[in-house]
Amino acid sequence: MERFEVAIVGGGPAGLACARDLAANGRRVVVIEAQPVIGPKICAGGITWAGLQDGIPASLAERRFAVQHVHTPWQTVRLEAGHPLVVTMSRARLGEWMAQQAKAAGAEIISNCRVEEIEPERLHTDQGKIGCRFLVGADGSKSLVRRFLGLDRRSPGGGRPKGIGLGVQYWLQGVWPRMEWHLVPRRFGHGYGWIFPHGDRCSVGAYAGWPISGRRLARALNQWLGDLGVAEARKNLRQEAFPIRYDFRGWRFGAVFLAGDAAGLASALTGEGIHPAIVSGRAIAATILGQNGERLLAPLLARHRKHRRYQRLAALGPLATRLLGEGLLLALRSRLATFSTLEMTGKR
């Protein structure tokens, strides 16, 4: 059995950021990824400009948008800054770059390897046993490490449990000019629809938190494409769906840690997950290195709690949804709020 100081389950942004920092400081670390290739993931691929301060090079961006268009049934707001507010990038390219950074620092990455069982300080995989002193679960919303810790709440009716949102999207071909956010309660309840242009294609999708069902959200997205006049463009295309976990219940459990979606650190309000993944991965690395990881994580946790409160209020019913949505745009128009209100960084 090969032994490492740290074993990280999951080769997404959280796991790779953690691995890079640990390896750069001389720790023997392995990343175990179930998929054959590091990087590709169903995701809209939007990253806020403030989120790029996590060290992601702007050169990876496919498109940059200094203007954001936010719509409700009653208002439209145009937000503009002297720098891009949001960029879009390929998750495959981002993962490839982060994996290269981790490997260059000295981390070992094992892909196409599934963890089948977890014991204290030991993982059973389909490629053999791996020993470790510390275990990091960075394996997404359906985290096996989270289940090992007994934190995975099951819904009594078998549906999606509280604390897990859902994103659905199509990739439509063509060059789209604007990045847009649409708060349409009659379609998405307390969620929203998005238009995120990439290079020669565009992610058009929707996000909603619990309790809106996946079936309802998928149907609403199809109806909304009709509202936009692009229903024909989705014919013969596969609709993608992905869970987004925001039910945070802790990140450190003795020698076991949870990062990113596995910890439930995505934004309940917007579904933003890449920045929380990277920050939590780096905070875990700092903690293992004997530094103050809690200090690094504190601003993110404060913003996470605020977004969760907003989401719970908006989910109370149609009236609450409309009042909060229209109130948000009014605050943005009058500059009582800025785009950073919607970000998990909270930076201006």
Sine and cosine of phi, psi and omega as CSV:
sin_phi,cos_phi,sin_psi,cos_psi,sin_omega,cos_omega
0.00,0.00,0.83,-0.56,0.03,-1.00
-0.98,0.18,0.63,-0.77,-0.08,-1.00
-0.86,-0.51,0.67,-0.74,0.03,-1.00
-0.81,-0.59,0.38,-0.92,0.10,-0.99
-0.94,0.34,-0.64,0.77,-0.03,-1.00
-0.73,-0.68,0.77,-0.63,0.14,-0.99
-0.93,-0.38,0.78,-0.63,-0.01,-1.00
-0.91,-0.42,0.86,-0.51,0.04,-1.00
-1.00,-0.07,0.92,-0.40,0.00,-1.00
0.91,-0.42,0.84,-0.54,-0.05,-1.00
-0.96,-0.28,0.61,0.79,0.11,-0.99
-1.00,0.01,-0.20,-0.98,-0.03,-1.00
-0.83,0.55,-0.62,0.79,-0.01,-1.00
-0.90,0.43,-0.77,0.63,-0.04,-1.00
-0.91,0.41,-0.64,0.77,-0.04,-1.00
-0.95,0.30,-0.60,0.80,0.06,-1.00
-0.90,0.44,-0.67,0.75,0.03,-1.00
-0.90,0.45,-0.72,0.69,-0.03,-1.00
-0.89,0.46,-0.67,0.74,-0.01,-1.00
-0.87,0.49,-0.74,0.67,-0.04,-1.00
-0.91,0.41,-0.64,0.77,0.00,-1.00
-0.92,0.39,-0.74,0.68,-0.03,-1.00
-0.90,0.43,-0.60,0.80,0.01,-1.00
-0.90,0.43,-0.34,0.94,0.03,-1.00
-0.96,-0.27,0.38,0.93,0.17,-0.99
0.99,0.10,0.14,0.99,0.02,-1.00
-1.00,0.10,0.58,-0.81,0.05,-1.00
-1.00,0.06,0.91,-0.41,-0.15,-0.99
-0.71,-0.70,0.59,-0.81,0.05,-1.00
-0.79,-0.61,0.65,-0.76,0.10,-0.99
-0.95,-0.31,0.80,-0.60,-0.02,-1.00
-0.93,-0.36,0.90,-0.44,-0.06,-1.00
-0.88,-0.47,0.78,-0.62,-0.06,-1.00
-0.95,0.31,-0.51,0.86,-0.06,-1.00
-0.99,0.16,0.43,-0.90,-0.01,-1.00
-0.91,0.42,-0.49,0.87,-0.07,-1.00
-0.82,-0.58,0.72,-0.70,0.07,-1.00
-0.96,0.28,0.73,-0.68,0.16,-0.99
0.85,-0.53,-0.90,0.44,-0.12,-0.99
-0.85,0.53,0.72,-0.69,0.04,-1.00
-0.40,-0.91,0.56,-0.83,0.08,-1.00
-0.93,0.37,0.89,-0.46,-0.14,-0.99
-0.20,-0.98,0.54,-0.84,0.01,-1.00
-0.96,0.29,-0.35,0.94,0.11,-0.99
0.98,0.22,0.42,0.91,0.06,-1.00
-0.99,-0.12,0.74,-0.67,0.03,-1.00
-0.76,-0.65,0.80,-0.60,0.02,-1.00
-0.92,0.39,0.47,-0.88,-0.02,-1.00
-0.87,0.49,-0.63,0.78,0.04,-1.00
-0.89,0.46,-0.55,0.84,0.03,-1.00
-0.91,0.42,-0.39,0.92,0.04,-1.00
-0.94,0.35,-0.22,0.98,0.07,-1.00
-0.93,0.36,-0.13,0.99,0.08,-1.00
-0.95,0.31,-0.04,1.00,0.04,-1.00
0.97,-0.26,0.06,1.00,0.05,-1.00
-0.97,0.25,0.81,-0.58,-0.03,-1.00
-0.93,0.37,0.70,-0.71,0.01,-1.00
-0.89,0.46,-0.34,0.94,-0.01,-1.00
-0.91,0.42,-0.29,0.96,0.04,-1.00
-0.98,0.21,-0.23,0.97,-0.07,-1.00
-0.92,0.38,0.67,-0.74,0.12,-0.99
-1.00,0.06,-0.65,0.76,0.06,-1.00
-0.66,-0.75,0.47,-0.88,0.03,-1.00
-0.82,-0.58,0.68,-0.73,-0.07,-1.00
-0.76,-0.65,0.95,-0.31,0.07,-1.00
-0.99,0.13,-0.20,0.98,0.00,-1.00
-0.87,-0.49,0.74,-0.67,0.08,-1.00
-0.88,-0.47,0.70,-0.72,0.02,-1.00
-0.94,-0.35,0.88,-0.48,-0.04,-1.00
-0.89,-0.46,0.78,-0.62,-0.11,-0.99
-0.82,-0.57,0.60,-0.80,0.28,-0.96
-0.80,-0.60,0.07,-1.00,0.05,-1.00
-0.87,0.50,-0.35,0.94,-0.10,-0.99
-0.90,-0.43,-0.27,0.96,-0.11,-0.99
-0.61,-0.79,0.38,-0.92,0.17,-0.99
-0.70,-0.71,0.72,-0.69,0.01,-1.00
-0.83,-0.55,0.71,-0.70,0.08,-1.00
-0.95,-0.32,0.92,-0.40,-0.01,-1.00
-0.97,-0.23,0.75,-0.67,-0.06,-1.00
-0.69,-0.73,0.57,-0.82,0.03,-1.00
-0.67,-0.74,0.18,-0.98,0.02,-1.00
-0.98,0.18,0.00,1.00,0.05,-1.00
-0.63,-0.78,0.28,-0.96,0.04,-1.00
-0.87,0.50,0.74,-0.67,0.08,-1.00
-0.99,0.16,-0.58,0.81,0.02,-1.00
-0.65,-0.76,0.61,-0.79,0.16,-0.99
-0.86,-0.50,0.40,-0.91,0.12,-0.99
-0.91,-0.41,0.60,-0.80,0.02,-1.00
-0.49,-0.87,0.38,-0.93,0.03,-1.00
-0.96,0.29,0.78,-0.63,0.06,-1.00
-0.91,0.40,-0.47,0.88,0.04,-1.00
-0.91,0.42,-0.71,0.70,0.02,-1.00
-0.92,0.40,-0.64,0.77,0.03,-1.00
-0.88,0.47,-0.72,0.69,0.00,-1.00
-0.90,0.44,-0.65,0.76,0.02,-1.00
-0.88,0.47,-0.69,0.72,0.00,-1.00
-0.91,0.42,-0.70,0.72,-0.02,-1.00
-0.92,0.40,-0.59,0.81,0.05,-1.00
-0.91,0.42,-0.65,0.76,0.05,-1.00
-0.88,0.48,-0.66,0.75,0.02,-1.00
-0.89,0.45,-0.68,0.73,-0.01,-1.00
-0.91,0.41,-0.68,0.73,0.01,-1.00
-0.90,0.43,-0.67,0.74,0.00,-1.00
-0.88,0.47,-0.50,0.87,0.03,-1.00
-0.98,0.20,-0.27,0.96,0.04,-1.00
0.89,-0.45,0.07,1.00,0.02,-1.00
-0.97,0.25,0.52,-0.85,0.11,-0.99
-0.98,-0.17,0.70,-0.72,0.01,-1.00
-0.85,-0.53,0.82,-0.58,0.05,-1.00
-0.91,-0.41,0.93,-0.37,0.01,-1.00
-0.99,-0.16,0.18,-0.98,-0.02,-1.00
0.82,0.57,0.63,0.78,-0.07,-1.00
-0.76,-0.65,0.86,-0.50,-0.05,-1.00
-0.97,-0.23,0.75,-0.66,0.11,-0.99
-0.99,0.16,0.83,-0.56,-0.06,-1.00
-0.98,-0.21,-0.49,0.87,-0.03,-1.00
-0.43,-0.90,0.57,-0.82,0.02,-1.00
-0.86,-0.51,0.76,-0.64,0.13,-0.99
-0.83,-0.56,0.30,-0.95,0.09,-1.00
-0.82,0.57,0.86,-0.51,0.04,-1.00
0.90,0.43,0.37,0.93,0.02,-1.00
-0.43,-0.90,0.71,-0.71,0.08,-1.00
-0.90,-0.44,0.70,-0.72,0.12,-0.99
-0.98,-0.22,0.90,-0.45,0.01,-1.00
-0.89,-0.46,0.16,-0.99,0.04,-1.00
-0.97,0.24,0.02,1.00,0.11,-0.99
-0.90,-0.44,0.22,0.98,0.04,-1.00
0.86,-0.50,-0.04,-1.00,-0.04,-1.00
-1.00,-0.02,0.55,-0.83,0.05,-1.00
-0.75,-0.67,0.81,-0.59,0.06,-1.00
-1.00,-0.09,0.48,-0.88,0.00,-1.00
-0.38,-0.92,0.45,-0.89,0.12,-0.99
-1.00,0.07,-0.66,0.75,0.04,-1.00
-0.87,-0.50,0.58,-0.81,0.04,-1.00
-0.84,-0.54,0.75,-0.66,0.03,-1.00
-0.88,-0.47,0.85,-0.53,0.09,-1.00
-1.00,-0.04,0.96,-0.30,0.05,-1.00
-0.81,-0.58,0.61,0.79,-0.17,-0.98
-0.97,-0.25,0.52,0.85,0.24,-0.97
0.98,0.17,-0.15,-0.99,-0.12,-0.99
-0.89,0.45,-0.46,0.89,0.00,-1.00
-0.97,-0.23,0.63,0.78,-0.15,-0.99
-0.83,0.55,0.81,-0.59,0.11,-0.99
-0.94,0.34,-0.59,0.81,0.01,-1.00
-0.91,0.41,-0.64,0.77,0.06,-1.00
-0.87,0.49,-0.66,0.75,0.04,-1.00
-0.90,0.44,-0.65,0.76,0.04,-1.00
-0.85,0.53,-0.57,0.82,0.01,-1.00
-0.99,0.16,-0.09,1.00,0.01,-1.00
0.97,0.23,0.43,0.90,-0.08,-1.00
-0.98,-0.21,-0.05,1.00,-0.12,-0.99
-1.00,0.06,0.99,-0.13,0.00,-1.00
-0.95,0.31,0.71,-0.70,0.05,-1.00
-0.97,-0.24,0.64,-0.77,0.05,-1.00
-0.96,0.26,0.73,-0.68,-0.01,-1.00
-0.83,0.56,-0.56,0.83,-0.02,-1.00
-1.00,0.05,0.00,1.00,0.01,-1.00
1.00,0.07,-0.01,1.00,0.01,-1.00
-1.00,0.08,-0.22,-0.98,0.01,-1.00
-0.94,0.35,0.80,-0.60,-0.04,-1.00
-0.95,0.31,0.28,-0.96,0.09,-1.00
-0.86,0.51,0.54,-0.84,0.05,-1.00
1.00,0.00,0.09,1.00,0.07,-1.00
-0.82,-0.58,0.90,-0.44,0.09,-1.00
-1.00,0.01,-0.04,-1.00,-0.05,-1.00
-0.59,-0.81,0.67,-0.74,0.14,-0.99
-0.90,-0.43,0.62,-0.78,0.09,-1.00
-0.73,-0.68,0.54,-0.84,-0.05,-1.00
-0.37,-0.93,0.33,-0.94,0.24,-0.97
-0.86,-0.52,0.46,-0.89,0.16,-0.99
-0.97,-0.24,0.95,-0.30,-0.01,-1.00
-0.99,-0.13,0.65,-0.76,-0.04,-1.00
-0.98,0.22,0.43,-0.90,0.05,-1.00
0.92,-0.39,0.27,-0.96,0.01,-1.00
-1.00,-0.10,0.90,-0.43,-0.01,-1.00
-0.99,-0.17,0.68,-0.73,-0.16,-0.99
-0.99,0.13,-0.47,0.88,-0.19,-0.98
-0.80,-0.60,0.52,-0.85,0.17,-0.99
-1.00,-0.08,0.79,-0.62,-0.12,-0.99
-0.71,-0.70,0.51,-0.86,0.08,-1.00
-0.82,-0.58,0.77,-0.63,-0.07,-1.00
-0.82,-0.57,0.91,-0.41,0.10,-1.00
-1.00,-0.06,0.98,-0.19,-0.11,-0.99
-0.83,-0.55,1.00,0.04,-0.11,-0.99
-0.84,0.55,-0.58,0.82,-0.04,-1.00
-0.93,0.36,-0.31,0.95,0.05,-1.00
-0.98,-0.18,-0.78,0.63,-0.20,-0.98
-0.92,-0.39,0.17,0.99,-0.02,-1.00
0.86,0.51,-0.80,-0.60,-0.02,-1.00
-1.00,0.02,0.19,0.98,0.07,-1.00
-1.00,-0.06,-0.42,-0.91,-0.02,-1.00
-0.38,-0.92,0.33,-0.94,0.14,-0.99
-0.97,-0.24,0.46,-0.89,-0.02,-1.00
-0.74,-0.68,0.42,-0.91,0.18,-0.98
-0.77,-0.63,0.96,-0.28,-0.05,-1.00
-0.89,-0.46,1.00,-0.09,0.01,-1.00
-0.94,0.34,0.67,-0.74,0.13,-0.99
-0.95,-0.33,-0.62,-0.78,-0.02,-1.00
-0.93,0.36,-1.00,0.07,0.00,-1.00
-0.94,-0.33,0.39,0.92,0.06,-1.00
-0.49,-0.87,0.12,-0.99,-0.12,-0.99
-0.59,-0.81,0.72,-0.69,0.14,-0.99
-0.99,0.10,0.88,-0.47,0.09,-1.00
-0.88,-0.47,0.89,-0.45,-0.14,-0.99
-0.41,-0.91,-0.20,-0.98,-0.03,-1.00
-0.51,-0.86,0.48,-0.88,0.06,-1.00
-0.75,-0.66,0.60,-0.80,0.14,-0.99
-0.46,-0.89,0.58,-0.82,0.08,-1.00
-1.00,0.07,0.03,-1.00,0.05,-1.00
-0.87,0.49,0.61,-0.79,0.22,0.98
-0.97,-0.23,0.28,0.96,-0.03,-1.00
-0.90,0.43,0.79,-0.61,-0.11,-0.99
-0.98,0.20,0.36,-0.93,0.05,-1.00
-0.89,0.46,-0.63,0.78,0.00,-1.00
-0.90,0.44,-0.69,0.72,0.01,-1.00
-0.90,0.43,-0.68,0.74,-0.04,-1.00
-0.92,0.40,-0.65,0.76,0.02,-1.00
-0.89,0.45,-0.68,0.74,0.03,-1.00
-0.91,0.41,-0.65,0.76,-0.01,-1.00
-0.90,0.44,-0.61,0.79,0.03,-1.00
-0.89,0.45,-0.69,0.72,0.02,-1.00
-0.87,0.48,-0.65,0.76,0.02,-1.00
-0.92,0.40,-0.63,0.78,-0.01,-1.00
-0.92,0.40,-0.60,0.80,0.07,-1.00
-0.87,0.49,-0.56,0.83,0.11,-0.99
-0.91,0.41,-0.65,0.76,0.05,-1.00
-0.86,0.51,-0.61,0.80,-0.02,-1.00
-0.98,0.19,-0.21,0.98,-0.02,-1.00
0.99,0.14,0.37,0.93,-0.03,-1.00
-0.83,-0.56,0.39,0.92,-0.04,-1.00
-0.86,0.51,-0.59,0.81,-0.01,-1.00
-0.90,0.44,-0.50,0.87,-0.07,-1.00
-0.92,0.39,-0.37,0.93,-0.04,-1.00
-1.00,0.01,-0.12,0.99,-0.03,-1.00
-0.86,0.50,0.69,-0.73,-0.01,-1.00
0.94,0.35,0.18,0.98,0.07,-1.00
-0.97,-0.22,0.52,-0.85,0.00,-1.00
-1.00,0.00,0.76,-0.64,0.08,-1.00
-0.98,0.17,0.78,-0.62,0.01,-1.00
-0.99,-0.14,0.59,-0.81,0.03,-1.00
-0.74,-0.67,0.58,-0.82,0.00,-1.00
-0.51,-0.86,0.72,-0.70,0.04,-1.00
-0.97,0.25,0.49,-0.87,0.00,-1.00
-0.74,-0.68,0.91,-0.41,-0.15,-0.99
-0.99,-0.13,0.79,-0.61,0.02,-1.00
-0.75,-0.66,0.27,0.96,-0.04,-1.00
-1.00,0.00,0.91,0.41,-0.05,-1.00
-0.88,0.48,0.77,-0.64,0.02,-1.00
-0.71,-0.70,0.34,0.94,0.02,-1.00
0.80,-0.59,0.34,-0.94,-0.03,-1.00
-0.78,-0.62,-0.32,0.95,0.02,-1.00
-0.84,-0.54,0.79,-0.61,-0.01,-1.00
-0.71,-0.70,0.97,0.23,-0.09,-1.00
0.93,0.37,-0.87,-0.49,0.00,-1.00
-1.00,-0.06,0.15,0.99,0.01,-1.00
-0.91,-0.42,0.69,-0.72,-0.04,-1.00
-0.79,-0.61,0.44,-0.90,0.11,-0.99
-0.84,-0.55,0.65,-0.76,-0.03,-1.00
-0.76,-0.65,0.43,-0.90,0.13,-0.99
0.85,0.52,-0.66,-0.75,-0.02,-1.00
-0.88,0.47,-0.51,0.86,0.04,-1.00
-0.88,0.48,-0.54,0.84,0.04,-1.00
-1.00,0.06,-0.15,0.99,-0.07,-1.00
0.97,0.23,0.64,0.77,-0.11,-0.99
-0.98,-0.20,0.09,1.00,0.06,-1.00
-0.93,0.37,0.33,-0.95,0.04,-1.00
-0.96,0.29,0.81,-0.59,0.07,-1.00
-0.93,0.36,-0.42,0.91,-0.08,-1.00
-0.99,0.15,-0.70,0.71,-0.10,-1.00
-0.88,-0.47,-0.28,0.96,-0.08,-1.00
1.00,0.08,0.03,1.00,0.00,-1.00
-0.84,0.54,0.76,-0.65,-0.09,-1.00
-0.71,-0.70,-0.34,0.94,-0.10,-1.00
-0.93,0.36,-0.73,0.69,0.02,-1.00
-0.88,0.47,-0.74,0.67,0.05,-1.00
-0.86,0.52,-0.57,0.83,0.01,-1.00
-0.90,0.44,-0.75,0.66,-0.06,-1.00
-0.92,0.40,-0.70,0.71,-0.02,-1.00
-0.89,0.46,-0.70,0.71,-0.02,-1.00
-0.93,0.37,-0.61,0.80,0.06,-1.00
-0.88,0.48,-0.68,0.74,0.00,-1.00
-0.94,0.33,-0.56,0.83,0.04,-1.00
-0.91,0.41,-0.62,0.78,0.04,-1.00
-0.91,0.42,-0.69,0.72,0.04,-1.00
-0.86,0.51,-0.70,0.72,0.01,-1.00
-0.87,0.49,-0.65,0.76,0.00,-1.00
-0.90,0.44,-0.71,0.70,0.02,-1.00
-0.89,0.46,-0.53,0.85,0.01,-1.00
-0.99,0.17,0.03,1.00,0.03,-1.00
1.00,0.07,0.24,0.97,0.01,-1.00
-0.99,-0.16,-0.01,-1.00,-0.07,-1.00
-1.00,0.01,0.99,0.15,0.02,-1.00
-0.92,0.39,-0.50,0.87,0.01,-1.00
-0.88,0.47,-0.61,0.80,0.02,-1.00
-0.90,0.44,-0.63,0.78,0.03,-1.00
-0.92,0.40,-0.55,0.83,-0.10,-0.99
-1.00,0.05,-0.36,0.93,-0.14,-0.99
-0.83,0.56,-0.73,0.68,0.01,-1.00
-0.88,0.47,-0.61,0.79,0.02,-1.00
-0.90,0.43,-0.69,0.72,-0.01,-1.00
-0.90,0.43,-0.60,0.80,0.04,-1.00
-0.90,0.44,-0.69,0.72,0.02,-1.00
-0.93,0.38,-0.60,0.80,0.03,-1.00
-0.88,0.48,-0.70,0.72,0.01,-1.00
-0.89,0.45,-0.65,0.76,0.00,-1.00
-0.90,0.43,-0.72,0.70,0.02,-1.00
-0.89,0.46,-0.60,0.80,0.01,-1.00
-0.91,0.42,-0.64,0.77,0.04,-1.00
-0.89,0.45,-0.70,0.72,0.03,-1.00
-0.87,0.50,-0.69,0.72,-0.04,-1.00
-0.90,0.44,-0.66,0.75,0.01,-1.00
-0.90,0.44,-0.65,0.76,0.03,-1.00
-0.90,0.43,-0.71,0.70,-0.03,-1.00
-0.90,0.43,-0.48,0.88,-0.05,-1.00
-0.99,0.15,-0.02,1.00,-0.04,-1.00
-0.91,0.40,-0.47,0.88,-0.01,-1.00
0.30,-0.95,0.11,-0.99,-0.07,-1.00
-0.84,0.54,-0.63,0.77,-0.02,-1.00
-0.91,0.41,-0.70,0.71,0.02,-1.00
-0.89,0.46,-0.65,0.76,0.02,-1.00
-0.86,0.51,-0.74,0.67,-0.05,-1.00
-0.93,0.38,-0.68,0.73,-0.02,-1.00
-0.89,0.46,-0.69,0.72,-0.01,-1.00
-0.93,0.37,-0.66,0.75,0.00,-1.00
-0.90,0.44,-0.76,0.65,0.00,-1.00
-0.93,0.37,-0.58,0.82,0.04,-1.00
-0.91,0.43,-0.62,0.79,0.03,-1.00
-0.89,0.46,-0.73,0.68,-0.02,-1.00
-0.92,0.39,-0.58,0.81,0.06,-1.00
-0.89,0.46,-0.65,0.76,0.03,-1.00
-0.91,0.41,-0.62,0.78,0.04,-1.00
-0.92,0.39,-0.66,0.75,-0.01,-1.00
-0.91,0.41,-0.61,0.79,-0.04,-1.00
-1.00,0.01,0.04,1.00,0.02,-1.00
0.91,0.42,0.40,0.91,0.17,-0.99
-0.98,0.20,-0.31,0.95,0.09,-1.00
-0.71,-0.70,0.38,-0.92,0.04,-1.00
-0.83,-0.55,0.07,-1.00,0.01,-1.00
-0.87,0.50,-0.46,0.89,-0.01,-1.00
-0.90,0.44,-0.33,0.94,0.07,-1.00
-0.85,0.52,-0.52,0.85,-0.05,-1.00
-1.00,0.00,-0.11,0.99,-0.08,-1.00
-1.00,-0.07,0.46,-0.89,0.09,-1.00
-0.99,0.16,-0.24,0.97,0.06,-1.00
-0.98,0.21,-0.63,0.78,-0.08,-1.00
0.96,0.28,0.14,0.99,0.00,-1.00
-0.99,0.16,0.44,-0.90,0.04,-1.00
-0.96,-0.29,0.00,0.00,0.00,0.00
